[in-house]
Amino acid sequence: MRVTSRVSWTVLFALTMAADTGAAQATLRGRVVDSETGRPLTGAIVTVRRLTDTFTTDSMGQFEGALPSGDADLTIRKVGYAPADVRIHLPASGTLERVFSLDYTGQQLPAIEVKARAEQLMPRYNDFEQRRKRGLGAFFRWDELTKESFGSVGDALRTVRGVRIRCNQQTFECTAGMVRAPDCFPVWYIDGQEVRSFQENTPIRDVYGIEVYRGPGEVPGEFSGSNAACGVIVLWTKSRPFRVMP
């Protein structure tokens, strides 16, 4: 009788554990894309922390796998893109579908691929590229900003001759000015629109290009105005319609 009871308890425990294990599994169906173009990324590696599970995206940027329910921390990597750390919550059962986006950096990619990327995006930034070719003023493009590992817009501006960065130690804010016009501040344009001010400590990861005109002799007609003598700084941001926040 004892043996039968012990066997019954063992079977019941095993069935319970199996049921719990089955209920604790959910399917993650993901897609990894370029945050700026929306292009699916093939060969991206998706790692689940604290687990041995690793997935690789197919030609459509997709992957699929069964994971325990609850919170899961993912790390997504692909050569030429900044790694992304994402936390998701998987239901007790069923399927969770998510789109994950990676920011392009061009690092570790052949120069020909980086050039092709710039040409692909040129229609949106055509005016910037045309002024850059003329060479009046100082210019930074996204690939140059990445190569120099600038952490903020101010870091890039500090390298421009004729630009001075002033920082307020009490507010921890910095502003840019021109050496030739120390008593006035330059006009800022962001994506073609004039703005009253801009913080130079803004992270540079979302910047496509920077134009710096140090005086009226450099400022092109489209950015000329009453304050052109103080200089003009133009910022072009990356369009990221496919960025998906965690």
VOLOMI-712602 format. One record per residue (C-alpha): chain; x, y, z; residue in three letters. Coordinates in pm, 1 decimal. Example, Ala and Ser with C-alpha at 12.3 -4.5 7.8 and 13.67 -1.06 7.14 Angstrom:
<sites>
<site cadena="A" x="1230.0" y="-450.0" z="780.0" residuo="ala"/>
<site cadena="A" x="1367.0" y="-106.0" z="714.0" residuo="ser"/>
</sites>
This chain:
<sites>
<site cadena="A" x="0.0" y="0.0" z="0.0" residuo="met"/>
<site cadena="A" x="280.8" y="233.3" z="84.6" residuo="arg"/>
<site cadena="A" x="453.5" y="156.2" z="-242.7" residuo="val"/>
<site cadena="A" x="137.1" y="226.5" z="-439.3" residuo="thr"/>
<site cadena="A" x="88.6" y="555.2" z="-253.1" residuo="ser"/>
<site cadena="A" x="449.1" y="655.4" z="-313.4" residuo="arg"/>
<site cadena="A" x="423.6" y="571.6" z="-682.8" residuo="val"/>
<site cadena="A" x="97.9" y="764.5" z="-715.3" residuo="ser"/>
<site cadena="A" x="251.9" y="1068.0" z="-547.2" residuo="trp"/>
<site cadena="A" x="555.2" y="1050.4" z="-773.6" residuo="thr"/>
<site cadena="A" x="340.5" y="1029.3" z="-1085.2" residuo="val"/>
<site cadena="A" x="121.6" y="1315.5" z="-964.6" residuo="leu"/>
<site cadena="A" x="427.6" y="1531.6" z="-893.9" residuo="phe"/>
<site cadena="A" x="572.2" y="1457.0" z="-1236.6" residuo="ala"/>
<site cadena="A" x="244.5" y="1542.2" z="-1408.2" residuo="leu"/>
<site cadena="A" x="218.0" y="1864.8" z="-1209.8" residuo="thr"/>
<site cadena="A" x="571.1" y="1969.4" z="-1302.6" residuo="met"/>
<site cadena="A" x="509.2" y="1886.8" z="-1666.4" residuo="ala"/>
<site cadena="A" x="193.3" y="2096.0" z="-1662.9" residuo="ala"/>
<site cadena="A" x="374.1" y="2385.3" z="-1495.7" residuo="asp"/>
<site cadena="A" x="660.7" y="2363.2" z="-1742.9" residuo="thr"/>
<site cadena="A" x="420.7" y="2361.2" z="-2036.9" residuo="gly"/>
<site cadena="A" x="227.9" y="2660.9" z="-1903.1" residuo="ala"/>
<site cadena="A" x="549.9" y="2854.3" z="-1846.5" residuo="ala"/>
<site cadena="A" x="650.6" y="2850.1" z="-2212.8" residuo="gln"/>
<site cadena="A" x="566.6" y="3116.1" z="-2469.7" residuo="ala"/>
<site cadena="A" x="679.1" y="3179.0" z="-2825.4" residuo="thr"/>
<site cadena="A" x="874.0" y="3491.5" z="-2916.3" residuo="leu"/>
<site cadena="A" x="842.5" y="3583.8" z="-3282.1" residuo="arg"/>
<site cadena="A" x="1074.2" y="3874.6" z="-3357.3" residuo="gly"/>
<site cadena="A" x="1191.4" y="4081.0" z="-3651.2" residuo="arg"/>
<site cadena="A" x="1509.8" y="4291.6" z="-3654.4" residuo="val"/>
<site cadena="A" x="1526.8" y="4596.3" z="-3882.4" residuo="val"/>
<site cadena="A" x="1745.3" y="4897.0" z="-3958.2" residuo="asp"/>
<site cadena="A" x="1609.6" y="5184.0" z="-3744.2" residuo="ser"/>
<site cadena="A" x="1644.7" y="5438.2" z="-4024.6" residuo="glu"/>
<site cadena="A" x="1550.2" y="5252.9" z="-4340.6" residuo="thr"/>
<site cadena="A" x="1333.8" y="4972.6" z="-4205.3" residuo="gly"/>
<site cadena="A" x="1535.3" y="4719.6" z="-4403.9" residuo="arg"/>
<site cadena="A" x="1529.2" y="4369.5" z="-4248.3" residuo="pro"/>
<site cadena="A" x="1865.1" y="4268.4" z="-4103.0" residuo="leu"/>
<site cadena="A" x="1988.6" y="3921.6" z="-4192.5" residuo="thr"/>
<site cadena="A" x="2229.2" y="3740.4" z="-3962.6" residuo="gly"/>
<site cadena="A" x="2162.1" y="3945.4" z="-3649.6" residuo="ala"/>
<site cadena="A" x="2239.4" y="3746.9" z="-3332.1" residuo="ile"/>
<site cadena="A" x="1976.1" y="3752.9" z="-3057.1" residuo="val"/>
<site cadena="A" x="2096.5" y="3632.0" z="-2716.8" residuo="thr"/>
<site cadena="A" x="1875.2" y="3571.3" z="-2413.8" residuo="val"/>
<site cadena="A" x="2056.6" y="3654.7" z="-2091.9" residuo="arg"/>
<site cadena="A" x="2089.8" y="3386.7" z="-1825.0" residuo="arg"/>
<site cadena="A" x="1985.3" y="3127.9" z="-2082.5" residuo="leu"/>
<site cadena="A" x="2173.9" y="2939.7" z="-2349.0" residuo="thr"/>
<site cadena="A" x="1919.7" y="3034.6" z="-2614.6" residuo="asp"/>
<site cadena="A" x="2062.9" y="3219.0" z="-2915.4" residuo="thr"/>
<site cadena="A" x="1875.3" y="3297.9" z="-3235.6" residuo="phe"/>
<site cadena="A" x="1992.6" y="3420.6" z="-3576.7" residuo="thr"/>
<site cadena="A" x="1766.0" y="3622.7" z="-3804.1" residuo="thr"/>
<site cadena="A" x="1683.6" y="3488.9" z="-4149.7" residuo="asp"/>
<site cadena="A" x="1673.1" y="3670.4" z="-4485.7" residuo="ser"/>
<site cadena="A" x="1357.7" y="3852.9" z="-4371.8" residuo="met"/>
<site cadena="A" x="1517.2" y="3962.1" z="-4044.0" residuo="gly"/>
<site cadena="A" x="1295.7" y="3721.0" z="-3851.2" residuo="gln"/>
<site cadena="A" x="1356.9" y="3473.0" z="-3570.2" residuo="phe"/>
<site cadena="A" x="1134.7" y="3258.2" z="-3351.7" residuo="glu"/>
<site cadena="A" x="1182.8" y="3053.5" z="-3035.8" residuo="gly"/>
<site cadena="A" x="1019.0" y="2923.4" z="-2717.7" residuo="ala"/>
<site cadena="A" x="1115.3" y="3100.9" z="-2394.5" residuo="leu"/>
<site cadena="A" x="1004.4" y="3087.3" z="-2030.1" residuo="pro"/>
<site cadena="A" x="722.9" y="3324.3" z="-1941.6" residuo="ser"/>
<site cadena="A" x="798.8" y="3645.6" z="-1755.1" residuo="gly"/>
<site cadena="A" x="1066.1" y="3909.1" z="-1808.8" residuo="asp"/>
<site cadena="A" x="1348.9" y="3832.7" z="-2050.0" residuo="ala"/>
<site cadena="A" x="1654.6" y="4044.8" z="-2131.7" residuo="asp"/>
<site cadena="A" x="1768.9" y="4027.0" z="-2491.8" residuo="leu"/>
<site cadena="A" x="2089.8" y="4149.2" z="-2653.7" residuo="thr"/>
<site cadena="A" x="2081.7" y="4195.8" z="-3030.2" residuo="ile"/>
<site cadena="A" x="2405.2" y="4232.3" z="-3226.7" residuo="arg"/>
<site cadena="A" x="2506.3" y="4271.2" z="-3589.9" residuo="lys"/>
<site cadena="A" x="2831.2" y="4393.3" z="-3745.8" residuo="val"/>
<site cadena="A" x="2796.6" y="4755.9" z="-3851.5" residuo="gly"/>
<site cadena="A" x="2525.2" y="4830.1" z="-3594.4" residuo="tyr"/>
<site cadena="A" x="2519.6" y="4938.9" z="-3230.9" residuo="ala"/>
<site cadena="A" x="2414.6" y="4652.6" z="-2998.4" residuo="pro"/>
<site cadena="A" x="2067.2" y="4681.8" z="-2847.4" residuo="ala"/>
<site cadena="A" x="1965.5" y="4565.1" z="-2500.6" residuo="asp"/>
<site cadena="A" x="1590.8" y="4511.5" z="-2470.7" residuo="val"/>
<site cadena="A" x="1368.8" y="4380.0" z="-2191.4" residuo="arg"/>
<site cadena="A" x="1044.9" y="4210.1" z="-2290.5" residuo="ile"/>
<site cadena="A" x="767.0" y="4038.6" z="-2097.7" residuo="his"/>
<site cadena="A" x="646.9" y="3704.6" z="-2225.8" residuo="leu"/>
<site cadena="A" x="294.8" y="3585.8" z="-2141.2" residuo="pro"/>
<site cadena="A" x="225.9" y="3255.6" z="-1965.8" residuo="ala"/>
<site cadena="A" x="143.9" y="3103.3" z="-2303.9" residuo="ser"/>
<site cadena="A" x="82.4" y="3201.0" z="-2662.5" residuo="gly"/>
<site cadena="A" x="294.3" y="3412.1" z="-2896.3" residuo="thr"/>
<site cadena="A" x="453.4" y="3753.5" z="-2851.7" residuo="leu"/>
<site cadena="A" x="541.1" y="3937.9" z="-3173.7" residuo="glu"/>
<site cadena="A" x="789.7" y="4224.8" z="-3160.7" residuo="arg"/>
<site cadena="A" x="993.5" y="4436.4" z="-3400.5" residuo="val"/>
<site cadena="A" x="1342.5" y="4534.2" z="-3282.3" residuo="phe"/>
<site cadena="A" x="1552.1" y="4806.1" z="-3445.4" residuo="ser"/>
<site cadena="A" x="1929.2" y="4858.1" z="-3454.5" residuo="leu"/>
<site cadena="A" x="2113.2" y="5186.5" z="-3513.6" residuo="asp"/>
<site cadena="A" x="2361.7" y="5183.6" z="-3800.1" residuo="tyr"/>
<site cadena="A" x="2723.1" y="5279.0" z="-3718.7" residuo="thr"/>
<site cadena="A" x="2922.0" y="5144.1" z="-4014.3" residuo="gly"/>
<site cadena="A" x="3193.6" y="5016.2" z="-3781.6" residuo="gln"/>
<site cadena="A" x="3386.0" y="4708.0" z="-3898.0" residuo="gln"/>
<site cadena="A" x="3227.7" y="4734.6" z="-4243.2" residuo="leu"/>
<site cadena="A" x="3420.9" y="4779.1" z="-4570.8" residuo="pro"/>
<site cadena="A" x="3445.8" y="5140.2" z="-4692.2" residuo="ala"/>
<site cadena="A" x="3245.9" y="5054.3" z="-5003.5" residuo="ile"/>
<site cadena="A" x="2945.9" y="4951.4" z="-4792.1" residuo="glu"/>
<site cadena="A" x="2963.4" y="5271.4" z="-4587.3" residuo="val"/>
<site cadena="A" x="2971.7" y="5476.3" z="-4908.5" residuo="lys"/>
<site cadena="A" x="2673.1" y="5287.2" z="-5047.7" residuo="ala"/>
<site cadena="A" x="2482.3" y="5363.3" z="-4729.1" residuo="arg"/>
<site cadena="A" x="2551.2" y="5737.7" z="-4763.5" residuo="ala"/>
<site cadena="A" x="2434.3" y="5734.4" z="-5125.8" residuo="glu"/>
<site cadena="A" x="2119.0" y="5548.5" z="-5028.0" residuo="gln"/>
<site cadena="A" x="2025.7" y="5819.3" z="-4776.4" residuo="leu"/>
<site cadena="A" x="2135.3" y="6114.7" z="-4990.4" residuo="met"/>
<site cadena="A" x="1788.1" y="6216.7" z="-5121.9" residuo="pro"/>
<site cadena="A" x="1684.3" y="6329.7" z="-4771.8" residuo="arg"/>
<site cadena="A" x="2012.2" y="6510.5" z="-4711.7" residuo="tyr"/>
<site cadena="A" x="2085.2" y="6625.3" z="-5065.3" residuo="asn"/>
<site cadena="A" x="2119.9" y="6995.8" z="-4976.6" residuo="asp"/>
<site cadena="A" x="2359.6" y="6912.1" z="-4692.6" residuo="phe"/>
<site cadena="A" x="2575.2" y="6701.9" z="-4924.3" residuo="glu"/>
<site cadena="A" x="2582.6" y="6973.8" z="-5191.1" residuo="gln"/>
<site cadena="A" x="2697.1" y="7241.7" z="-4942.9" residuo="arg"/>
<site cadena="A" x="2950.6" y="6998.1" z="-4801.4" residuo="arg"/>
<site cadena="A" x="3104.4" y="6956.9" z="-5146.5" residuo="lys"/>
<site cadena="A" x="3136.2" y="7335.5" z="-5186.3" residuo="arg"/>
<site cadena="A" x="3343.5" y="7343.6" z="-4867.6" residuo="gly"/>
<site cadena="A" x="3237.1" y="7680.3" z="-4724.0" residuo="leu"/>
<site cadena="A" x="3226.4" y="7631.6" z="-4347.5" residuo="gly"/>
<site cadena="A" x="3302.7" y="7322.0" z="-4143.6" residuo="ala"/>
<site cadena="A" x="3114.9" y="6996.0" z="-4190.7" residuo="phe"/>
<site cadena="A" x="3071.2" y="6667.6" z="-4008.1" residuo="phe"/>
<site cadena="A" x="2883.1" y="6370.9" z="-4150.5" residuo="arg"/>
<site cadena="A" x="2757.8" y="6072.4" z="-3949.3" residuo="trp"/>
<site cadena="A" x="3043.9" y="5844.5" z="-4057.5" residuo="asp"/>
<site cadena="A" x="3303.8" y="6104.3" z="-3952.2" residuo="glu"/>
<site cadena="A" x="3125.9" y="6157.4" z="-3619.9" residuo="leu"/>
<site cadena="A" x="3130.1" y="5783.1" z="-3557.1" residuo="thr"/>
<site cadena="A" x="3494.4" y="5747.8" z="-3656.2" residuo="lys"/>
<site cadena="A" x="3602.6" y="6018.8" z="-3412.4" residuo="glu"/>
<site cadena="A" x="3388.1" y="5869.6" z="-3132.1" residuo="ser"/>
<site cadena="A" x="3238.2" y="6204.7" z="-3032.6" residuo="phe"/>
<site cadena="A" x="3000.9" y="6169.4" z="-2739.6" residuo="gly"/>
<site cadena="A" x="2803.0" y="6488.4" z="-2796.7" residuo="ser"/>
<site cadena="A" x="2751.2" y="6771.8" z="-3041.7" residuo="val"/>
<site cadena="A" x="2974.8" y="6989.2" z="-2823.8" residuo="gly"/>
<site cadena="A" x="3262.3" y="6741.2" z="-2854.0" residuo="asp"/>
<site cadena="A" x="3249.3" y="6778.0" z="-3232.3" residuo="ala"/>
<site cadena="A" x="3220.4" y="7157.8" z="-3221.6" residuo="leu"/>
<site cadena="A" x="3526.0" y="7184.1" z="-2996.5" residuo="arg"/>
<site cadena="A" x="3740.5" y="7058.6" z="-3284.4" residuo="thr"/>
<site cadena="A" x="3628.7" y="7337.5" z="-3520.9" residuo="val"/>
<site cadena="A" x="3872.1" y="7626.9" z="-3549.3" residuo="arg"/>
<site cadena="A" x="3700.3" y="7951.6" z="-3459.5" residuo="gly"/>
<site cadena="A" x="3438.9" y="7791.6" z="-3230.9" residuo="val"/>
<site cadena="A" x="3452.3" y="7830.9" z="-2854.3" residuo="arg"/>
<site cadena="A" x="3252.0" y="7622.2" z="-2606.3" residuo="ile"/>
<site cadena="A" x="3156.8" y="7789.0" z="-2279.2" residuo="arg"/>
<site cadena="A" x="3026.9" y="7583.3" z="-1987.2" residuo="cys"/>
<site cadena="A" x="2834.0" y="7698.8" z="-1680.9" residuo="asn"/>
<site cadena="A" x="2970.2" y="7507.1" z="-1384.1" residuo="gln"/>
<site cadena="A" x="2655.2" y="7572.7" z="-1180.8" residuo="gln"/>
<site cadena="A" x="2399.3" y="7453.3" z="-1435.2" residuo="thr"/>
<site cadena="A" x="2632.4" y="7205.3" z="-1609.6" residuo="phe"/>
<site cadena="A" x="2520.8" y="7345.6" z="-1945.0" residuo="glu"/>
<site cadena="A" x="2747.2" y="7438.0" z="-2234.1" residuo="cys"/>
<site cadena="A" x="2688.5" y="7673.7" z="-2525.6" residuo="thr"/>
<site cadena="A" x="2879.8" y="7733.4" z="-2847.5" residuo="ala"/>
<site cadena="A" x="3000.4" y="8071.1" z="-2970.5" residuo="gly"/>
<site cadena="A" x="3227.1" y="8209.9" z="-3238.2" residuo="met"/>
<site cadena="A" x="3567.4" y="8350.4" z="-3148.2" residuo="val"/>
<site cadena="A" x="3520.7" y="8640.9" z="-3390.7" residuo="arg"/>
<site cadena="A" x="3185.5" y="8733.9" z="-3229.6" residuo="ala"/>
<site cadena="A" x="3224.4" y="8655.3" z="-2858.8" residuo="pro"/>
<site cadena="A" x="2935.4" y="8873.7" z="-2742.1" residuo="asp"/>
<site cadena="A" x="2659.4" y="8706.7" z="-2942.9" residuo="cys"/>
<site cadena="A" x="2545.0" y="8355.1" z="-3001.5" residuo="phe"/>
<site cadena="A" x="2505.3" y="8170.5" z="-3331.7" residuo="pro"/>
<site cadena="A" x="2170.1" y="8087.4" z="-3485.5" residuo="val"/>
<site cadena="A" x="2075.4" y="7719.8" z="-3474.5" residuo="trp"/>
<site cadena="A" x="1886.4" y="7533.2" z="-3743.6" residuo="tyr"/>
<site cadena="A" x="1758.7" y="7177.9" z="-3691.2" residuo="ile"/>
<site cadena="A" x="1640.1" y="6990.7" z="-3999.7" residuo="asp"/>
<site cadena="A" x="1605.1" y="7322.0" z="-4183.8" residuo="gly"/>
<site cadena="A" x="1401.6" y="7496.7" z="-3914.0" residuo="gln"/>
<site cadena="A" x="1543.0" y="7785.2" z="-3709.6" residuo="glu"/>
<site cadena="A" x="1535.7" y="7726.7" z="-3334.6" residuo="val"/>
<site cadena="A" x="1613.1" y="7963.4" z="-3050.3" residuo="arg"/>
<site cadena="A" x="1862.5" y="7745.5" z="-2869.7" residuo="ser"/>
<site cadena="A" x="2017.6" y="7402.8" z="-2859.9" residuo="phe"/>
<site cadena="A" x="2213.3" y="7210.7" z="-2598.2" residuo="gln"/>
<site cadena="A" x="2559.3" y="7114.5" z="-2716.6" residuo="glu"/>
<site cadena="A" x="2565.4" y="6820.1" z="-2475.8" residuo="asn"/>
<site cadena="A" x="2296.4" y="6646.1" z="-2682.2" residuo="thr"/>
<site cadena="A" x="2404.5" y="6287.7" z="-2768.6" residuo="pro"/>
<site cadena="A" x="2537.1" y="6254.7" z="-3119.2" residuo="ile"/>
<site cadena="A" x="2393.1" y="5913.4" z="-3207.6" residuo="arg"/>
<site cadena="A" x="2089.1" y="6065.7" z="-3382.6" residuo="asp"/>
<site cadena="A" x="2283.9" y="6323.4" z="-3585.5" residuo="val"/>
<site cadena="A" x="2332.7" y="6276.5" z="-3960.1" residuo="tyr"/>
<site cadena="A" x="2537.2" y="6591.8" z="-4017.4" residuo="gly"/>
<site cadena="A" x="2654.4" y="6923.6" z="-3872.8" residuo="ile"/>
<site cadena="A" x="2726.6" y="7245.2" z="-4063.9" residuo="glu"/>
<site cadena="A" x="2920.0" y="7526.1" z="-3894.6" residuo="val"/>
<site cadena="A" x="2937.1" y="7875.8" z="-4047.3" residuo="tyr"/>
<site cadena="A" x="3154.0" y="8110.2" z="-3844.3" residuo="arg"/>
<site cadena="A" x="3049.5" y="8440.9" z="-4000.8" residuo="gly"/>
<site cadena="A" x="2851.7" y="8609.5" z="-4280.8" residuo="pro"/>
<site cadena="A" x="3126.6" y="8533.3" z="-4532.1" residuo="gly"/>
<site cadena="A" x="3056.2" y="8160.9" z="-4498.2" residuo="glu"/>
<site cadena="A" x="2679.3" y="8153.2" z="-4442.6" residuo="val"/>
<site cadena="A" x="2484.2" y="8035.0" z="-4752.1" residuo="pro"/>
<site cadena="A" x="2176.9" y="8227.9" z="-4861.5" residuo="gly"/>
<site cadena="A" x="1925.3" y="7980.7" z="-4719.4" residuo="glu"/>
<site cadena="A" x="2058.6" y="8039.6" z="-4367.3" residuo="phe"/>
<site cadena="A" x="2136.6" y="8411.7" z="-4387.3" residuo="ser"/>
<site cadena="A" x="1956.2" y="8652.5" z="-4155.6" residuo="gly"/>
<site cadena="A" x="1997.2" y="8939.8" z="-3913.7" residuo="ser"/>
<site cadena="A" x="2206.8" y="8729.0" z="-3675.1" residuo="asn"/>
<site cadena="A" x="2431.2" y="8569.9" z="-3937.1" residuo="ala"/>
<site cadena="A" x="2722.1" y="8779.3" z="-3809.4" residuo="ala"/>
<site cadena="A" x="2712.6" y="8568.5" z="-3493.1" residuo="cys"/>
<site cadena="A" x="2751.1" y="8249.9" z="-3694.5" residuo="gly"/>
<site cadena="A" x="2513.8" y="7970.8" z="-3789.1" residuo="val"/>
<site cadena="A" x="2512.7" y="7605.4" z="-3680.2" residuo="ile"/>
<site cadena="A" x="2294.7" y="7361.4" z="-3873.6" residuo="val"/>
<site cadena="A" x="2205.5" y="7018.3" z="-3743.9" residuo="leu"/>
<site cadena="A" x="2052.9" y="6737.3" z="-3948.5" residuo="trp"/>
<site cadena="A" x="1903.8" y="6451.0" z="-3753.3" residuo="thr"/>
<site cadena="A" x="1857.1" y="6095.4" z="-3869.4" residuo="lys"/>
<site cadena="A" x="1508.3" y="5996.5" z="-3969.4" residuo="ser"/>
<site cadena="A" x="1419.2" y="5686.1" z="-3768.0" residuo="arg"/>
<site cadena="A" x="1061.6" y="5590.6" z="-3855.7" residuo="pro"/>
<site cadena="A" x="1131.5" y="5228.4" z="-3766.9" residuo="phe"/>
<site cadena="A" x="1278.9" y="5278.6" z="-3421.4" residuo="arg"/>
<site cadena="A" x="1092.0" y="5067.4" z="-3168.8" residuo="val"/>
<site cadena="A" x="1127.2" y="5155.5" z="-2804.0" residuo="met"/>
<site cadena="A" x="1142.3" y="4873.4" z="-2545.9" residuo="pro"/>
</sites>
